[in-house]
Amino acid sequence: MSEEPSRPPPRRGFEPLPEWVGPTTRLVHGARRPELNAGAVVPPIYQTSTFHYPASHSESAAHGSVYLYTRNLNPSHEGPAEIIRQLEGAETARLFGSGMGAITTTLLSLLQPGDEVVALEGLYGGSLGILRGLLPKFGVRVRWVSDEAAHEPEEAVGSSARLVFLESPTNPLLRVHDIARWAQAAHRAGALLLVDNTFATPINQRPIPLGADLVVHSVTKYLGGHSDLVGGVLAGSKELVDPIDPSANVGAALDPFAAFLLDRSLKTLSLRMARHNENGRRVAQALSPHPELARVHYPGRASPEEEAIARRQMQGRSGMVSLSLARGASAIPKFLGRLRFVHVAASLGGVESLASVPGETSHRHLSATERRTRGIDDGLVRVSLGIEDPEDLIRDLTEALDALR
């Protein structure tokens, strides 16, 4: 084992792009550095566990070599981390082995015994587990805020808060929260705002310019986009992100091959999101009148207030739609069994459409009563629309619903 963590590398050799460059061009050209990769257009995979340094690690760092051990950092991280940094408008970004690795490391690094976290209830089930099960063991208090109470952030964030944690849109009900207003409330109380931006992506929403201090993603989802990698990322200021590095020495860094796959995937992110956005919008609109649905959940649909927030802070609504079946849990097996192009599988954000039941996957650790209290009814199916032709997805989902009659 190495005895000391390596520090995050300077972004060596990345030539700044003009401010007028659009997101698609930035995704392709924002981290080009062929002069350091033997002229390769596609950066190589640094498939090594350890790195040579001249005499001592401190001397090596003084000469610009910052790599010691891949458990901490690897050169394959630099390109995709730089692209995400630019997209999010952050000073720096760090890759992790999973979204939960990024969230857990961040929370454990920033919080101390006696601190209070203000957490909105509409969080991914894994995040709920960390907040409910792990943090209290270290003396961290969690104050929960319901989706309904989330429209009054000034009332929710008190002077004892150290950090506010939210998702927008939420998982799985796709509620939309006013990030700028939550940032103002958090900062007024002297707290930090951490936003999980996985469902929106920086193509559709940029929390840092809205006032957030830190942004996390599960890059397994839309940023990876092909259901073939697992990873996470944290983006924010150097002041906040750099001190987290020693804690990341627990082994939460992304492996080099997954970083290579992420670098590949990011080049098509804006193109994929355009189709995801279209498919989500069209499916939500087409299925809303169906008699076998009690409700269609889609960002902005919960209320006029949330629609106004979504219009203000989002450029697209992503491809997530959650369906509440009118016949409840008993209808789920038949509905899922009739789908042709929508695979029944956990996760989301891939080029293929996926359907999952939150009560059996992301939120299975909550009791049935807790799920219902949070608005997750027994007949809820979360659908991640891929990049297939929208007409085919609408027909597939409609025929599966028709079969329930």
C-alpha positions as CSV (number, residue, x, y, z in Angstrom):
1,M,0.0,0.0,0.0
2,S,1.2,3.5,-0.6
3,E,1.7,5.6,2.5
4,E,0.4,9.0,1.2
5,P,-2.2,10.1,-1.3
6,S,-1.2,11.9,-4.4
7,R,-2.6,15.4,-4.9
8,P,-5.0,16.3,-7.7
9,P,-3.0,17.1,-10.9
10,P,-2.9,20.6,-12.4
11,R,-4.8,20.7,-15.7
12,R,-1.6,20.6,-17.7
13,G,-1.7,21.4,-21.3
14,F,-5.5,22.0,-21.8
15,E,-5.7,25.0,-24.1
16,P,-8.6,27.2,-23.0
17,L,-11.5,27.5,-25.5
18,P,-13.1,30.8,-26.3
19,E,-16.1,31.7,-24.2
20,W,-18.4,31.6,-27.2
21,V,-17.8,27.9,-27.8
22,G,-21.0,25.9,-27.5
23,P,-21.4,22.8,-25.3
24,T,-21.2,20.2,-28.2
25,T,-17.9,21.7,-29.4
26,R,-16.6,21.9,-25.9
27,L,-17.4,18.2,-25.3
28,V,-15.3,17.2,-28.3
29,H,-12.4,19.7,-28.0
30,G,-12.4,20.9,-24.4
31,A,-9.7,18.5,-23.2
32,R,-7.6,17.9,-26.3
33,R,-3.9,17.5,-25.5
34,P,-2.3,15.4,-28.2
35,E,1.2,16.8,-27.6
36,L,1.3,14.8,-24.3
37,N,-0.2,11.6,-25.8
38,A,2.3,10.9,-28.6
39,G,-0.1,12.8,-31.0
40,A,-3.0,10.4,-30.3
41,V,-6.4,11.9,-31.1
42,V,-8.0,9.5,-28.5
43,P,-6.1,9.7,-25.1
44,P,-4.5,6.4,-24.1
45,I,-5.6,4.3,-21.1
46,Y,-3.0,4.5,-18.4
47,Q,-3.4,0.9,-17.2
48,T,-0.9,0.9,-14.4
49,S,-1.3,0.5,-10.6
50,T,1.8,2.6,-9.7
51,F,4.1,5.3,-11.1
52,H,7.8,5.9,-11.1
53,Y,9.2,9.0,-9.4
54,P,12.8,10.1,-9.2
55,A,13.9,9.9,-5.6
56,S,11.1,10.9,-3.2
57,H,7.5,11.7,-3.8
58,S,8.0,15.3,-2.6
59,E,10.8,15.8,-5.1
60,S,8.6,14.2,-7.8
61,A,5.8,16.6,-7.1
62,A,8.2,19.6,-7.2
63,H,9.1,18.6,-10.7
64,G,5.4,18.4,-11.8
65,S,4.9,14.6,-11.5
66,V,1.9,14.2,-9.1
67,Y,1.0,10.5,-9.6
68,L,1.9,7.9,-7.1
69,Y,-0.8,5.2,-7.1
70,T,-3.9,4.6,-9.2
71,R,-6.0,4.0,-6.0
72,N,-5.7,7.8,-5.6
73,L,-5.3,9.3,-9.1
74,N,-4.6,8.2,-12.6
75,P,-3.8,10.3,-15.8
76,S,-6.8,8.8,-17.5
77,H,-9.0,10.9,-15.2
78,E,-7.7,14.2,-16.4
79,G,-9.6,14.5,-19.7
80,P,-13.1,13.6,-18.6
81,A,-12.7,15.5,-15.3
82,E,-11.7,18.6,-17.3
83,I,-14.7,18.3,-19.6
84,I,-17.1,18.0,-16.6
85,R,-15.4,20.9,-14.9
86,Q,-16.0,23.1,-17.9
87,L,-19.6,22.0,-18.4
88,E,-20.5,22.6,-14.7
89,G,-18.7,25.9,-14.5
90,A,-16.5,24.6,-11.6
91,E,-12.9,25.3,-10.7
92,T,-12.1,21.6,-10.4
93,A,-13.6,18.1,-10.7
94,R,-12.6,14.7,-9.3
95,L,-13.7,11.3,-10.5
96,F,-14.8,8.4,-8.2
97,G,-15.5,4.8,-8.6
98,S,-19.3,5.3,-8.3
99,G,-21.8,8.1,-7.6
100,M,-22.2,6.7,-4.1
101,G,-18.4,6.8,-3.7
102,A,-18.5,10.5,-4.6
103,I,-21.4,11.3,-2.3
104,T,-20.2,9.3,0.7
105,T,-16.6,10.6,0.5
106,T,-17.8,14.2,0.2
107,L,-20.2,13.9,3.2
108,L,-17.6,12.2,5.4
109,S,-14.9,14.7,4.5
110,L,-17.0,17.9,5.0
111,L,-19.0,16.9,8.1
112,Q,-18.0,16.6,11.7
113,P,-19.8,15.3,14.9
114,G,-22.4,17.8,15.9
115,D,-23.0,19.1,12.4
116,E,-26.5,19.2,10.9
117,V,-27.4,18.3,7.3
118,V,-30.6,19.6,5.8
119,A,-31.7,16.9,3.3
120,L,-34.7,16.9,1.0
121,E,-36.7,13.7,1.2
122,G,-36.7,13.3,-2.6
123,L,-33.3,11.7,-2.8
124,Y,-32.0,8.6,-4.4
125,G,-32.4,5.6,-2.1
126,G,-28.6,5.1,-1.7
127,S,-28.2,8.7,-0.6
128,L,-31.1,8.2,1.9
129,G,-29.3,5.1,3.3
130,I,-26.1,7.1,3.9
131,L,-28.0,9.9,5.6
132,R,-30.2,7.6,7.7
133,G,-27.8,4.9,8.5
134,L,-24.2,6.0,8.4
135,L,-24.0,9.7,9.3
136,P,-25.8,9.4,12.6
137,K,-23.2,6.9,13.7
138,F,-20.6,9.7,13.5
139,G,-22.8,12.2,15.4
140,V,-24.1,14.0,12.4
141,R,-27.8,15.1,12.6
142,V,-30.1,15.1,9.6
143,R,-33.1,17.4,9.3
144,W,-35.5,16.1,6.7
145,V,-37.6,18.4,4.4
146,S,-40.5,17.1,2.5
147,D,-41.1,18.0,-1.2
148,E,-44.0,20.1,-0.2
149,A,-42.0,22.1,2.4
150,A,-39.2,22.5,0.0
151,H,-40.8,25.5,-1.6
152,E,-39.9,27.5,1.6
153,P,-36.2,26.9,2.0
154,E,-35.8,29.9,4.2
155,E,-37.9,28.1,6.8
156,A,-35.9,24.8,6.5
157,V,-32.3,26.0,6.9
158,G,-31.4,27.2,10.3
159,S,-28.2,28.5,11.8
160,S,-27.1,25.0,12.9
161,A,-27.0,23.7,9.4
162,R,-23.6,22.9,7.9
163,L,-24.7,21.4,4.6
164,V,-27.9,21.2,2.5
165,F,-28.3,18.3,0.1
166,L,-30.8,18.1,-2.7
167,E,-31.6,16.6,-6.0
168,S,-33.5,18.3,-8.8
169,P,-35.3,16.7,-10.6
170,T,-35.7,14.2,-7.8
171,N,-35.6,10.4,-7.9
172,P,-38.1,8.9,-8.7
173,L,-41.0,11.5,-8.6
174,L,-39.1,14.1,-10.7
175,R,-40.0,17.0,-8.4
176,V,-38.2,20.3,-9.3
177,H,-36.6,22.5,-6.6
178,D,-35.4,26.1,-6.9
179,I,-31.6,25.7,-6.7
180,A,-30.9,29.5,-6.6
181,R,-33.3,30.0,-3.7
182,W,-31.9,27.0,-1.8
183,A,-28.4,28.4,-2.3
184,Q,-29.4,31.7,-0.9
185,A,-31.0,30.1,2.1
186,A,-28.0,27.9,2.7
187,H,-25.5,30.7,2.4
188,R,-27.5,33.0,4.6
189,A,-27.2,30.3,7.4
190,G,-23.5,29.7,6.7
191,A,-24.1,26.3,5.1
192,L,-22.9,24.7,1.9
193,L,-25.3,23.5,-0.9
194,L,-24.6,20.1,-2.5
195,V,-26.7,19.3,-5.5
196,D,-27.0,15.9,-7.2
197,N,-27.3,16.8,-10.8
198,T,-27.5,13.3,-12.2
199,F,-31.0,13.4,-13.7
200,A,-30.6,16.8,-15.4
201,T,-26.9,16.7,-16.5
202,P,-25.0,19.9,-17.1
203,I,-26.5,20.0,-20.6
204,N,-29.9,20.7,-19.1
205,Q,-29.0,22.4,-15.8
206,R,-25.9,24.0,-14.2
207,P,-26.3,24.3,-10.4
208,I,-23.0,26.1,-9.7
209,P,-23.9,29.3,-11.7
210,L,-27.2,29.1,-9.8
211,G,-25.3,29.3,-6.5
212,A,-24.6,25.7,-5.5
213,D,-21.2,25.1,-3.9
214,L,-20.7,21.4,-5.0
215,V,-22.2,19.2,-7.6
216,V,-22.2,15.4,-7.8
217,H,-23.2,13.0,-10.5
218,S,-23.4,9.3,-10.9
219,V,-21.6,9.2,-14.3
220,T,-22.9,5.7,-14.6
221,K,-26.1,7.3,-15.9
222,Y,-26.4,10.0,-18.6
223,L,-22.7,11.1,-18.6
224,G,-21.6,7.5,-19.3
225,G,-24.8,6.9,-21.3
226,H,-24.1,3.4,-22.6
227,S,-24.8,1.2,-19.5
228,D,-21.2,-0.1,-19.6
229,L,-19.4,1.8,-16.8
230,V,-19.9,2.7,-13.1
231,G,-18.5,6.0,-11.8
232,G,-19.1,9.3,-10.0
233,V,-17.8,12.8,-10.1
234,L,-17.6,15.8,-7.7
235,A,-17.2,19.3,-9.0
236,G,-16.8,22.6,-7.2
237,S,-14.2,25.1,-6.0
238,K,-10.6,24.0,-5.3
239,E,-11.1,25.3,-1.7
240,L,-13.8,22.6,-1.1
241,V,-12.8,19.8,-3.4
242,D,-9.0,19.7,-2.8
243,P,-9.3,18.9,0.9
244,I,-11.4,15.9,0.1
245,D,-8.6,14.1,-1.7
246,P,-7.0,12.6,1.4
247,S,-10.3,11.0,2.3
248,A,-10.5,9.6,-1.2
249,N,-7.5,7.5,-0.4
250,V,-10.0,4.9,0.9
251,G,-10.0,3.5,-2.6
252,A,-12.9,5.3,-4.2
253,A,-11.1,6.5,-7.3
254,L,-12.4,5.6,-10.8
255,D,-10.4,2.8,-12.6
256,P,-8.5,3.8,-15.8
257,F,-10.6,1.9,-18.3
258,A,-13.9,3.3,-16.9
259,A,-12.3,6.8,-17.2
260,F,-11.5,6.0,-20.9
261,L,-15.1,4.9,-21.5
262,L,-16.4,8.1,-19.8
263,D,-14.1,10.2,-22.0
264,R,-15.6,8.5,-25.1
265,S,-19.1,8.9,-23.9
266,L,-18.9,12.6,-23.1
267,K,-18.2,13.5,-26.7
268,T,-21.8,12.6,-27.6
269,L,-23.5,13.8,-24.4
270,S,-25.3,16.8,-25.9
271,L,-26.5,14.8,-28.9
272,R,-27.8,12.1,-26.7
273,M,-29.5,14.5,-24.3
274,A,-31.3,16.2,-27.2
275,R,-33.0,12.9,-28.0
276,H,-33.5,11.9,-24.4
277,N,-35.2,15.3,-23.8
278,E,-37.5,14.9,-26.8
279,N,-38.4,11.3,-25.9
280,G,-39.2,12.3,-22.3
281,R,-41.4,15.2,-23.4
282,R,-43.3,13.3,-26.1
283,V,-43.9,10.1,-24.0
284,A,-45.1,12.1,-21.0
285,Q,-47.5,14.1,-23.2
286,A,-48.8,11.0,-25.1
287,L,-49.4,8.8,-22.0
288,S,-51.0,11.4,-19.8
289,P,-54.6,10.8,-20.9
290,H,-54.3,7.0,-20.7
291,P,-57.0,5.5,-18.4
292,E,-54.7,2.9,-16.9
293,L,-52.5,5.7,-15.4
294,A,-53.3,7.4,-12.2
295,R,-50.6,9.9,-12.8
296,V,-47.6,10.7,-15.1
297,H,-44.6,12.2,-13.2
298,Y,-42.4,14.5,-15.3
299,P,-40.2,17.5,-14.3
300,G,-42.4,20.6,-13.8
301,R,-45.8,18.7,-13.8
302,A,-46.3,18.6,-10.1
303,S,-47.5,22.2,-9.9
304,P,-47.5,25.5,-11.7
305,E,-44.8,26.7,-9.3
306,E,-42.5,23.8,-10.2
307,E,-43.2,24.4,-13.9
308,A,-42.1,28.0,-13.5
309,I,-38.9,26.8,-11.7
310,A,-38.2,24.2,-14.4
311,R,-38.6,26.8,-17.2
312,R,-36.2,29.2,-15.3
313,Q,-33.4,26.9,-14.4
314,M,-33.5,24.0,-16.9
315,Q,-32.8,23.9,-20.7
316,G,-34.3,20.5,-21.0
317,R,-36.2,18.0,-18.8
318,S,-34.2,14.8,-19.6
319,G,-35.7,11.5,-20.5
320,M,-37.1,10.4,-17.2
321,V,-40.8,9.7,-16.8
322,S,-42.4,7.9,-13.8
323,L,-45.8,6.2,-14.3
324,S,-48.3,5.5,-11.5
325,L,-50.4,2.6,-12.6
326,A,-54.1,3.0,-11.7
327,R,-54.4,-0.7,-10.8
328,G,-51.5,-0.5,-8.4
329,A,-48.8,-3.1,-7.7
330,S,-50.8,-6.0,-9.1
331,A,-50.6,-4.5,-12.6
332,I,-46.8,-4.1,-12.7
333,P,-45.8,-7.6,-13.7
334,K,-48.2,-7.7,-16.7
335,F,-47.2,-4.1,-17.8
336,L,-43.5,-4.8,-17.6
337,G,-43.9,-8.2,-19.3
338,R,-45.5,-6.7,-22.4
339,L,-42.8,-4.2,-23.1
340,R,-40.7,-4.8,-26.3
341,F,-38.1,-2.0,-26.4
342,V,-38.0,-1.0,-22.7
343,H,-35.8,-3.3,-20.8
344,V,-36.7,-4.1,-17.2
345,A,-33.4,-3.2,-15.3
346,A,-32.1,-0.9,-12.6
347,S,-30.2,2.3,-13.4
348,L,-31.0,4.9,-16.1
349,G,-29.6,7.3,-18.6
350,G,-28.5,4.7,-21.2
351,V,-29.1,4.8,-25.0
352,E,-31.6,2.0,-24.4
353,S,-34.9,2.6,-22.5
354,L,-35.1,1.0,-19.1
355,A,-37.9,0.5,-16.6
356,S,-37.6,-0.2,-12.9
357,V,-39.9,-0.4,-9.9
358,P,-38.5,2.0,-7.2
359,G,-40.1,-0.1,-4.4
360,E,-38.0,-3.1,-5.6
361,T,-34.8,-1.3,-6.6
362,S,-33.7,2.3,-5.7
363,H,-36.0,2.7,-2.6
364,R,-36.4,-0.9,-1.6
365,H,-34.8,-0.2,1.8
366,L,-37.7,2.0,2.8
367,S,-40.8,0.5,4.3
368,A,-44.0,0.5,2.3
369,T,-45.3,3.2,4.7
370,E,-42.2,5.3,4.3
371,R,-42.5,5.1,0.5
372,R,-46.1,6.1,0.5
373,T,-45.4,9.0,2.8
374,R,-42.8,10.2,0.3
375,G,-45.4,9.8,-2.6
376,I,-43.9,6.6,-4.0
377,D,-47.1,4.6,-4.5
378,D,-47.1,0.8,-4.9
379,G,-47.9,1.0,-8.6
380,L,-45.0,3.4,-9.5
381,V,-42.8,2.4,-12.4
382,R,-39.8,4.7,-13.3
383,V,-39.0,4.8,-17.0
384,S,-35.7,6.1,-18.5
385,L,-36.3,6.8,-22.1
386,G,-33.4,6.1,-24.3
387,I,-32.6,7.3,-27.8
388,E,-35.0,5.1,-29.8
389,D,-37.5,6.6,-32.1
390,P,-40.2,8.3,-30.0
391,E,-43.0,6.8,-32.0
392,D,-41.8,3.3,-31.2
393,L,-41.5,4.0,-27.5
394,I,-45.0,5.6,-27.4
395,R,-46.5,2.6,-29.1
396,D,-44.6,0.1,-26.9
397,L,-45.7,1.7,-23.7
398,T,-49.3,2.4,-24.9
399,E,-49.8,-1.3,-25.9
400,A,-48.4,-2.5,-22.6
401,L,-50.9,-0.2,-20.8
402,D,-53.8,-1.3,-23.1
403,A,-53.1,-4.9,-22.1
404,L,-54.0,-4.1,-18.5
405,R,-57.7,-3.5,-19.4
